[in-house]
Amino acid sequence: MAEKLQTRCVIAGGGPAGIMAGYLLARASVPVIVLEKHADFFRDFRGDTIHPSTLELMHELGLLDEFLKQPHQEVRELRAVINGEIVPIADFTKLPTRCKFIAFMPQWDFLNFLSAHAKRFPSFRLLMEHEVVELIFENDRVTGVRAKTPRGEVEVQSDLVIGADGRHSTIHARAGFKEREFGVPIDVLWMRISKKQDDPQQSFGFFQHGKLLVLIDRGDYWQAGFVIPKGRFDEIKARGLPQFQNDIVSFAAFLRDRVAELDDWSKIKLLTVQINRLQDWCREGLLCIGDSAHAMSPAGGVGINLAIQDAVATANLLGDKLRNGPASMDDLRKVQARREWPTRLIQAMQVFIHRRVVTGATSGRQSSLPLVFRLLKWFPVLRQIPARFIGIGPRPEHYCRRGR
Ligand SMILES: Cc1cc2nc3c(=O)[nH]c(=O)nc-3n(C[C@H](O)[C@H](O)[C@H](O)COP(=O)(O)OP(=O)(O)OC[C@H]3O[C@@H](n4cnc5c(N)ncnc54)[C@H](O)[C@@H]3O)c2cc1C
């Protein structure tokens, strides 16, 4: 017999979208259960960027001072090394936000912080090692989920199911939602390389003739992301590890003395990159947000911000309704209507970056700097455009106390 639970809102997935939505709904006194399939938040593949708009939200929630006491790095200017030349890309210091920087913080610290605060609300529950495997339907309405746990099956009945289970979403597959796939010409190889005291002190992106190495500073090691043409991992493996190690060193010579740590392909994980978007984000009793509604690529490092903003819009638009009963289809559609155009805009930008910047403009053998980067180098004021796009994004969402 499955254990049975009942709540107003059940959220599948404890990533940035799910934990933020859970926190905000619980704060609005909505009984909410978040189901996360893993036992903890410690996983390598998570992005580490907390954007100025998210920091603004933390301020609105009264959490900013405590949040900034967590270990993090503050990056005020994003720089890339393009065909060997250092180019400033984005200047966050002029943004109209309280924090004029991106905070780099391991995402598990962010999620632990936010979920610890959420647990202070009596209406919040986070159940780890609960993998949602099925939706429960009554007629055509979604009325809950079935989850697999190490102790057996659990059924959660609820007025609303939120799918926040990321880019390989079980929820949107089970709901039968149609999605539009945008071809992405890249995948990412993800690995750890140890860090030394005299290494550069900032996270970095190195572009070279259509290839890209990103190094994310995680304190005592670099989380390295190496962008490769889609489907070419087997080819790279066939060339052998020494050749791969040389490729890494050709981007970041300071890694020469330790690249041999990558002595087995099991230390190098393939992350497939997708960009897609659901046609409908909702049906009766169900709403998808974050990557579950629109999978984002790492380009521009904006997917986490977008997922969080979806969560804020969801809580703002549905919090009052859910406190008193189910949300109607019209209510759910309002969330999609509000968040769809920012998503479309950012995804269009990501597709452009893939075609023109990662695999296009920097892919020639020419050593000169592509025009877009020369302009950013010559005219500092232009660096405020990518800063605004990355740091705030279109239609930033704010915490709304309305009706409470
Ligand atoms: C290689 C790579 C690097 C990236 N780097 C960055 C970056 O630096 N900055 C940035 O802003 N964006 C980055 N992105 C994009 C970003 O990761 C996503 O846009 C963002 O994580 C979406 O958040 P989410 O909460 O919707 O989903 P996720 O972060 O994917 O969270 C989903 C959660 O649901 C859980 N889950 C999955 N299935 C189930 C299930 N059936 N039942 C219960 N739980 C489940 C997962 O364990 C996970 O905790 C990157 C993407 C890739 C592919």
The ligand as an SDF file (V2000), in Angstrom:
LIG
                    3D

 53 58  0  0  0  0  0  0  0  0999 V2000
   25.9870   22.2260  -18.4450 C   0  0  0  0  0  0  0  0  0  0  0  0
   25.0350   23.3020  -18.0000 C   0  0  0  0  0  0  0  0  0  0  0  0
   25.5220   24.3710  -17.2370 C   0  0  0  0  0  0  0  0  0  0  0  0
   24.6750   25.4110  -16.8510 C   0  0  0  0  0  0  0  0  0  0  0  0
   25.1880   26.4690  -16.1680 N   0  0  0  0  0  0  0  0  0  0  0  0
   24.3760   27.4980  -15.8240 C   0  0  0  0  0  0  0  0  0  0  0  0
   24.8710   28.6350  -15.1120 C   0  0  0  0  0  0  0  0  0  0  0  0
   26.0590   28.7260  -14.7700 O   0  0  0  0  0  0  0  0  0  0  0  0
   23.9940   29.6260  -14.7850 N   0  0  0  0  0  0  0  0  0  0  0  0
   22.6660   29.5690  -15.1390 C   0  0  0  0  0  0  0  0  0  0  0  0
   21.9180   30.5050  -14.8310 O   0  0  0  0  0  0  0  0  0  0  0  0
   22.1710   28.5040  -15.7950 N   0  0  0  0  0  0  0  0  0  0  0  0
   22.9810   27.4660  -16.1460 C   0  0  0  0  0  0  0  0  0  0  0  0
   22.4660   26.3990  -16.8360 N   0  0  0  0  0  0  0  0  0  0  0  0
   20.9980   26.3250  -17.0290 C   0  0  0  0  0  0  0  0  0  0  0  0
   20.3800   25.9500  -15.6590 C   0  0  0  0  0  0  0  0  0  0  0  0
   21.0360   24.7980  -15.1430 O   0  0  0  0  0  0  0  0  0  0  0  0
   18.8910   25.6770  -15.7230 C   0  0  0  0  0  0  0  0  0  0  0  0
   18.2340   26.6180  -16.5530 O   0  0  0  0  0  0  0  0  0  0  0  0
   18.2940   25.7440  -14.2980 C   0  0  0  0  0  0  0  0  0  0  0  0
   18.9620   24.8290  -13.4590 O   0  0  0  0  0  0  0  0  0  0  0  0
   16.8110   25.4410  -14.2940 C   0  0  0  0  0  0  0  0  0  0  0  0
   16.3560   25.3200  -12.9550 O   0  0  0  0  0  0  0  0  0  0  0  0
   15.1340   24.3560  -12.6100 P   0  0  0  0  0  0  0  0  0  0  0  0
   14.9000   24.4900  -11.1320 O   0  0  0  0  0  0  0  0  0  0  0  0
   14.0230   24.6000  -13.5400 O   0  0  0  0  0  0  0  0  0  0  0  0
   15.6660   22.8940  -12.9630 O   0  0  0  0  0  0  0  0  0  0  0  0
   16.9150   22.0560  -12.3470 P   0  0  0  0  0  0  0  0  0  0  0  0
   17.9640   22.9550  -11.8420 O   0  0  0  0  0  0  0  0  0  0  0  0
   17.2690   21.0610  -13.3800 O   0  0  0  0  0  0  0  0  0  0  0  0
   16.2770   21.3330  -11.1100 O   0  0  0  0  0  0  0  0  0  0  0  0
   15.3810   20.2420  -11.2650 C   0  0  0  0  0  0  0  0  0  0  0  0
   15.3630   19.4570   -9.9660 C   0  0  0  0  0  0  0  0  0  0  0  0
   14.3720   18.4380  -10.0720 O   0  0  0  0  0  0  0  0  0  0  0  0
   14.9100   17.2160   -9.6120 C   0  0  0  0  0  0  0  0  0  0  0  0
   14.1640   16.1560  -10.3210 N   0  0  0  0  0  0  0  0  0  0  0  0
   14.2780   15.7680  -11.6110 C   0  0  0  0  0  0  0  0  0  0  0  0
   13.3830   14.8170  -11.9030 N   0  0  0  0  0  0  0  0  0  0  0  0
   12.6700   14.5970  -10.7580 C   0  0  0  0  0  0  0  0  0  0  0  0
   11.6020   13.7260  -10.4330 C   0  0  0  0  0  0  0  0  0  0  0  0
   11.0640   12.8920  -11.3370 N   0  0  0  0  0  0  0  0  0  0  0  0
   11.1040   13.7530   -9.1660 N   0  0  0  0  0  0  0  0  0  0  0  0
   11.6300   14.5990   -8.2350 C   0  0  0  0  0  0  0  0  0  0  0  0
   12.6610   15.4320   -8.5030 N   0  0  0  0  0  0  0  0  0  0  0  0
   13.1620   15.4430   -9.7530 C   0  0  0  0  0  0  0  0  0  0  0  0
   16.3820   17.2720   -9.9710 C   0  0  0  0  0  0  0  0  0  0  0  0
   17.1450   16.3940   -9.1680 O   0  0  0  0  0  0  0  0  0  0  0  0
   16.6810   18.7480   -9.6860 C   0  0  0  0  0  0  0  0  0  0  0  0
   17.0410   18.9540   -8.3410 O   0  0  0  0  0  0  0  0  0  0  0  0
   23.2960   25.3500  -17.2230 C   0  0  0  0  0  0  0  0  0  0  0  0
   22.7940   24.2770  -17.9570 C   0  0  0  0  0  0  0  0  0  0  0  0
   23.6540   23.2510  -18.3550 C   0  0  0  0  0  0  0  0  0  0  0  0
   23.1020   22.1200  -19.1830 C   0  0  0  0  0  0  0  0  0  0  0  0
  1  2  1  0
  2  3  1  0
  2 52  2  0
  3  4  2  0
  4  5  1  0
  4 50  1  0
  5  6  2  0
  6  7  1  0
  6 13  1  0
  7  8  2  0
  7  9  1  0
  9 10  1  0
 10 11  2  0
 10 12  1  0
 12 13  2  0
 13 14  1  0
 14 15  1  0
 14 50  1  0
 15 16  1  0
 16 17  1  0
 16 18  1  0
 18 19  1  0
 18 20  1  0
 20 21  1  0
 20 22  1  0
 22 23  1  0
 23 24  1  0
 24 25  2  0
 24 26  1  0
 24 27  1  0
 27 28  1  0
 28 29  2  0
 28 30  1  0
 28 31  1  0
 31 32  1  0
 32 33  1  0
 33 34  1  0
 33 48  1  0
 34 35  1  0
 35 36  1  0
 35 46  1  0
 36 37  1  0
 36 45  1  0
 37 38  2  0
 38 39  1  0
 39 40  1  0
 39 45  2  0
 40 41  1  0
 40 42  2  0
 42 43  1  0
 43 44  2  0
 44 45  1  0
 46 47  1  0
 46 48  1  0
 48 49  1  0
 50 51  2  0
 51 52  1  0
 52 53  1  0
M  END
$$$$
